Amino acid sequence: MGSDTKEVTLGNIISYWDYMDHAIPTYEEVVPSLAKLVSIGIIIQGEEMSWKCASTLILGIEKLFNGRKSIKGTEEFKWMHSYLTEKYSHLPPTTLNLANLPDPQAFEVAVKKYIENF
């Protein structure tokens, strides 16, 4: 995810997911995940289907990883995933207005672009 100033796009998310999981995510995996992260304040919606990390997450990462503002490598990513799952998995899905989340058609377009550029 982008820093508190850099936003990432849906294409970036699909690419990162593929890199970490070795599979292209489905709409049903991505959208509820984004919705939950937005609803609990871990990420913030940007413009035109883009997102960035909330500054509280950046501060937490800096504290955990000795001043770095990002997670590097598979092991750190897996640790962060495990931590977020343990801490927030019990929370219900968001009730916020999530107009900036992709609809199925926009998601399919992003996947096709990713595959074409792969």
C-alpha positions as CSV (number, residue, x, y, z in Angstrom):
1,M,0.0,0.0,0.0
2,G,1.2,3.5,-0.6
3,S,2.6,5.7,2.1
4,D,0.8,8.6,3.6
5,T,1.5,10.6,0.5
6,K,1.7,8.0,-2.3
7,E,-1.5,6.4,-3.5
8,V,-1.7,3.0,-5.2
9,T,-4.1,1.9,-7.9
10,L,-6.3,-1.1,-8.3
11,G,-3.7,-2.4,-10.8
12,N,-1.0,-2.0,-8.2
13,I,-3.1,-4.0,-5.7
14,I,-3.7,-6.8,-8.2
15,S,0.1,-6.9,-9.0
16,Y,1.1,-7.0,-5.3
17,W,-1.5,-9.7,-4.6
18,D,-0.2,-11.8,-7.5
19,Y,3.4,-11.3,-6.4
20,M,2.6,-12.4,-2.8
21,D,0.0,-15.1,-3.5
22,H,1.1,-16.2,-7.0
23,A,-2.5,-15.9,-8.2
24,I,-4.6,-13.1,-9.5
25,P,-7.2,-12.2,-6.9
26,T,-10.9,-12.3,-7.5
27,Y,-13.3,-9.4,-7.1
28,E,-14.8,-11.2,-4.1
29,E,-11.4,-11.3,-2.4
30,V,-10.3,-7.7,-3.2
31,V,-13.3,-5.5,-2.6
32,P,-14.4,-6.8,0.8
33,S,-10.7,-6.6,1.9
34,L,-10.5,-3.0,0.8
35,A,-13.8,-2.2,2.4
36,K,-12.8,-3.6,5.7
37,L,-9.4,-1.8,5.7
38,V,-11.1,1.5,4.9
39,S,-13.7,1.0,7.5
40,I,-11.2,0.3,10.3
41,G,-9.0,3.2,9.3
42,I,-6.0,1.2,8.1
43,I,-6.2,2.7,4.6
44,I,-7.7,5.9,3.2
45,Q,-9.5,6.2,-0.2
46,G,-7.9,8.5,-2.7
47,E,-9.2,9.6,-6.1
48,E,-10.4,7.4,-8.9
49,M,-9.9,4.0,-7.3
50,S,-6.7,4.6,-5.5
51,W,-5.8,4.2,-1.8
52,K,-3.0,5.0,0.7
53,C,-2.0,3.9,4.1
54,A,-3.4,5.8,7.0
55,S,-0.7,7.7,8.9
56,T,-1.4,5.6,12.0
57,L,-0.4,2.4,10.1
58,I,2.8,4.2,8.8
59,L,3.8,5.1,12.3
60,G,3.2,1.6,13.5
61,I,5.3,0.2,10.7
62,E,8.1,2.7,11.4
63,K,8.1,1.6,15.1
64,L,8.1,-2.1,14.3
65,F,10.7,-1.9,11.5
66,N,13.2,0.6,12.9
67,G,12.2,3.7,11.1
68,R,11.2,2.2,7.7
69,K,7.9,3.4,6.3
70,S,7.1,0.3,4.3
71,I,7.1,-3.5,4.6
72,K,9.7,-5.3,2.6
73,G,9.8,-8.9,1.7
74,T,7.5,-11.8,2.0
75,E,8.2,-12.6,5.7
76,E,7.3,-9.1,6.8
77,F,4.2,-9.0,4.6
78,K,3.1,-12.4,6.0
79,W,3.7,-11.1,9.6
80,M,1.7,-7.9,8.9
81,H,-1.1,-10.0,7.3
82,S,-1.2,-12.3,10.3
83,Y,-1.3,-9.3,12.7
84,L,-4.1,-7.5,10.9
85,T,-6.1,-10.7,10.6
86,E,-5.7,-11.4,14.3
87,K,-6.5,-7.9,15.4
88,Y,-9.4,-7.0,13.1
89,S,-11.0,-10.2,11.7
90,H,-13.8,-10.0,14.2
91,L,-15.0,-6.6,13.0
92,P,-18.1,-6.6,10.8
93,P,-17.9,-5.3,7.2
94,T,-18.1,-1.6,6.8
95,T,-21.2,0.4,6.6
96,L,-19.5,3.5,5.1
97,N,-20.3,4.9,1.7
98,L,-17.6,3.2,-0.4
99,A,-18.3,4.8,-3.8
100,N,-14.6,4.7,-4.6
101,L,-14.5,0.9,-4.5
102,P,-14.4,-0.9,-7.9
103,D,-17.5,-2.5,-9.4
104,P,-17.1,-5.9,-11.0
105,Q,-16.7,-4.4,-14.5
106,A,-14.0,-2.0,-13.4
107,F,-12.2,-4.8,-11.6
108,E,-12.3,-7.0,-14.7
109,V,-10.8,-4.2,-16.8
110,A,-8.0,-3.7,-14.2
111,V,-7.3,-7.5,-14.3
112,K,-7.2,-7.6,-18.1
113,K,-4.8,-4.6,-18.2
114,Y,-2.6,-6.3,-15.6
115,I,-2.5,-9.6,-17.6
116,E,-1.8,-7.7,-20.9
117,N,1.2,-5.9,-19.3
118,F,2.5,-9.1,-17.6
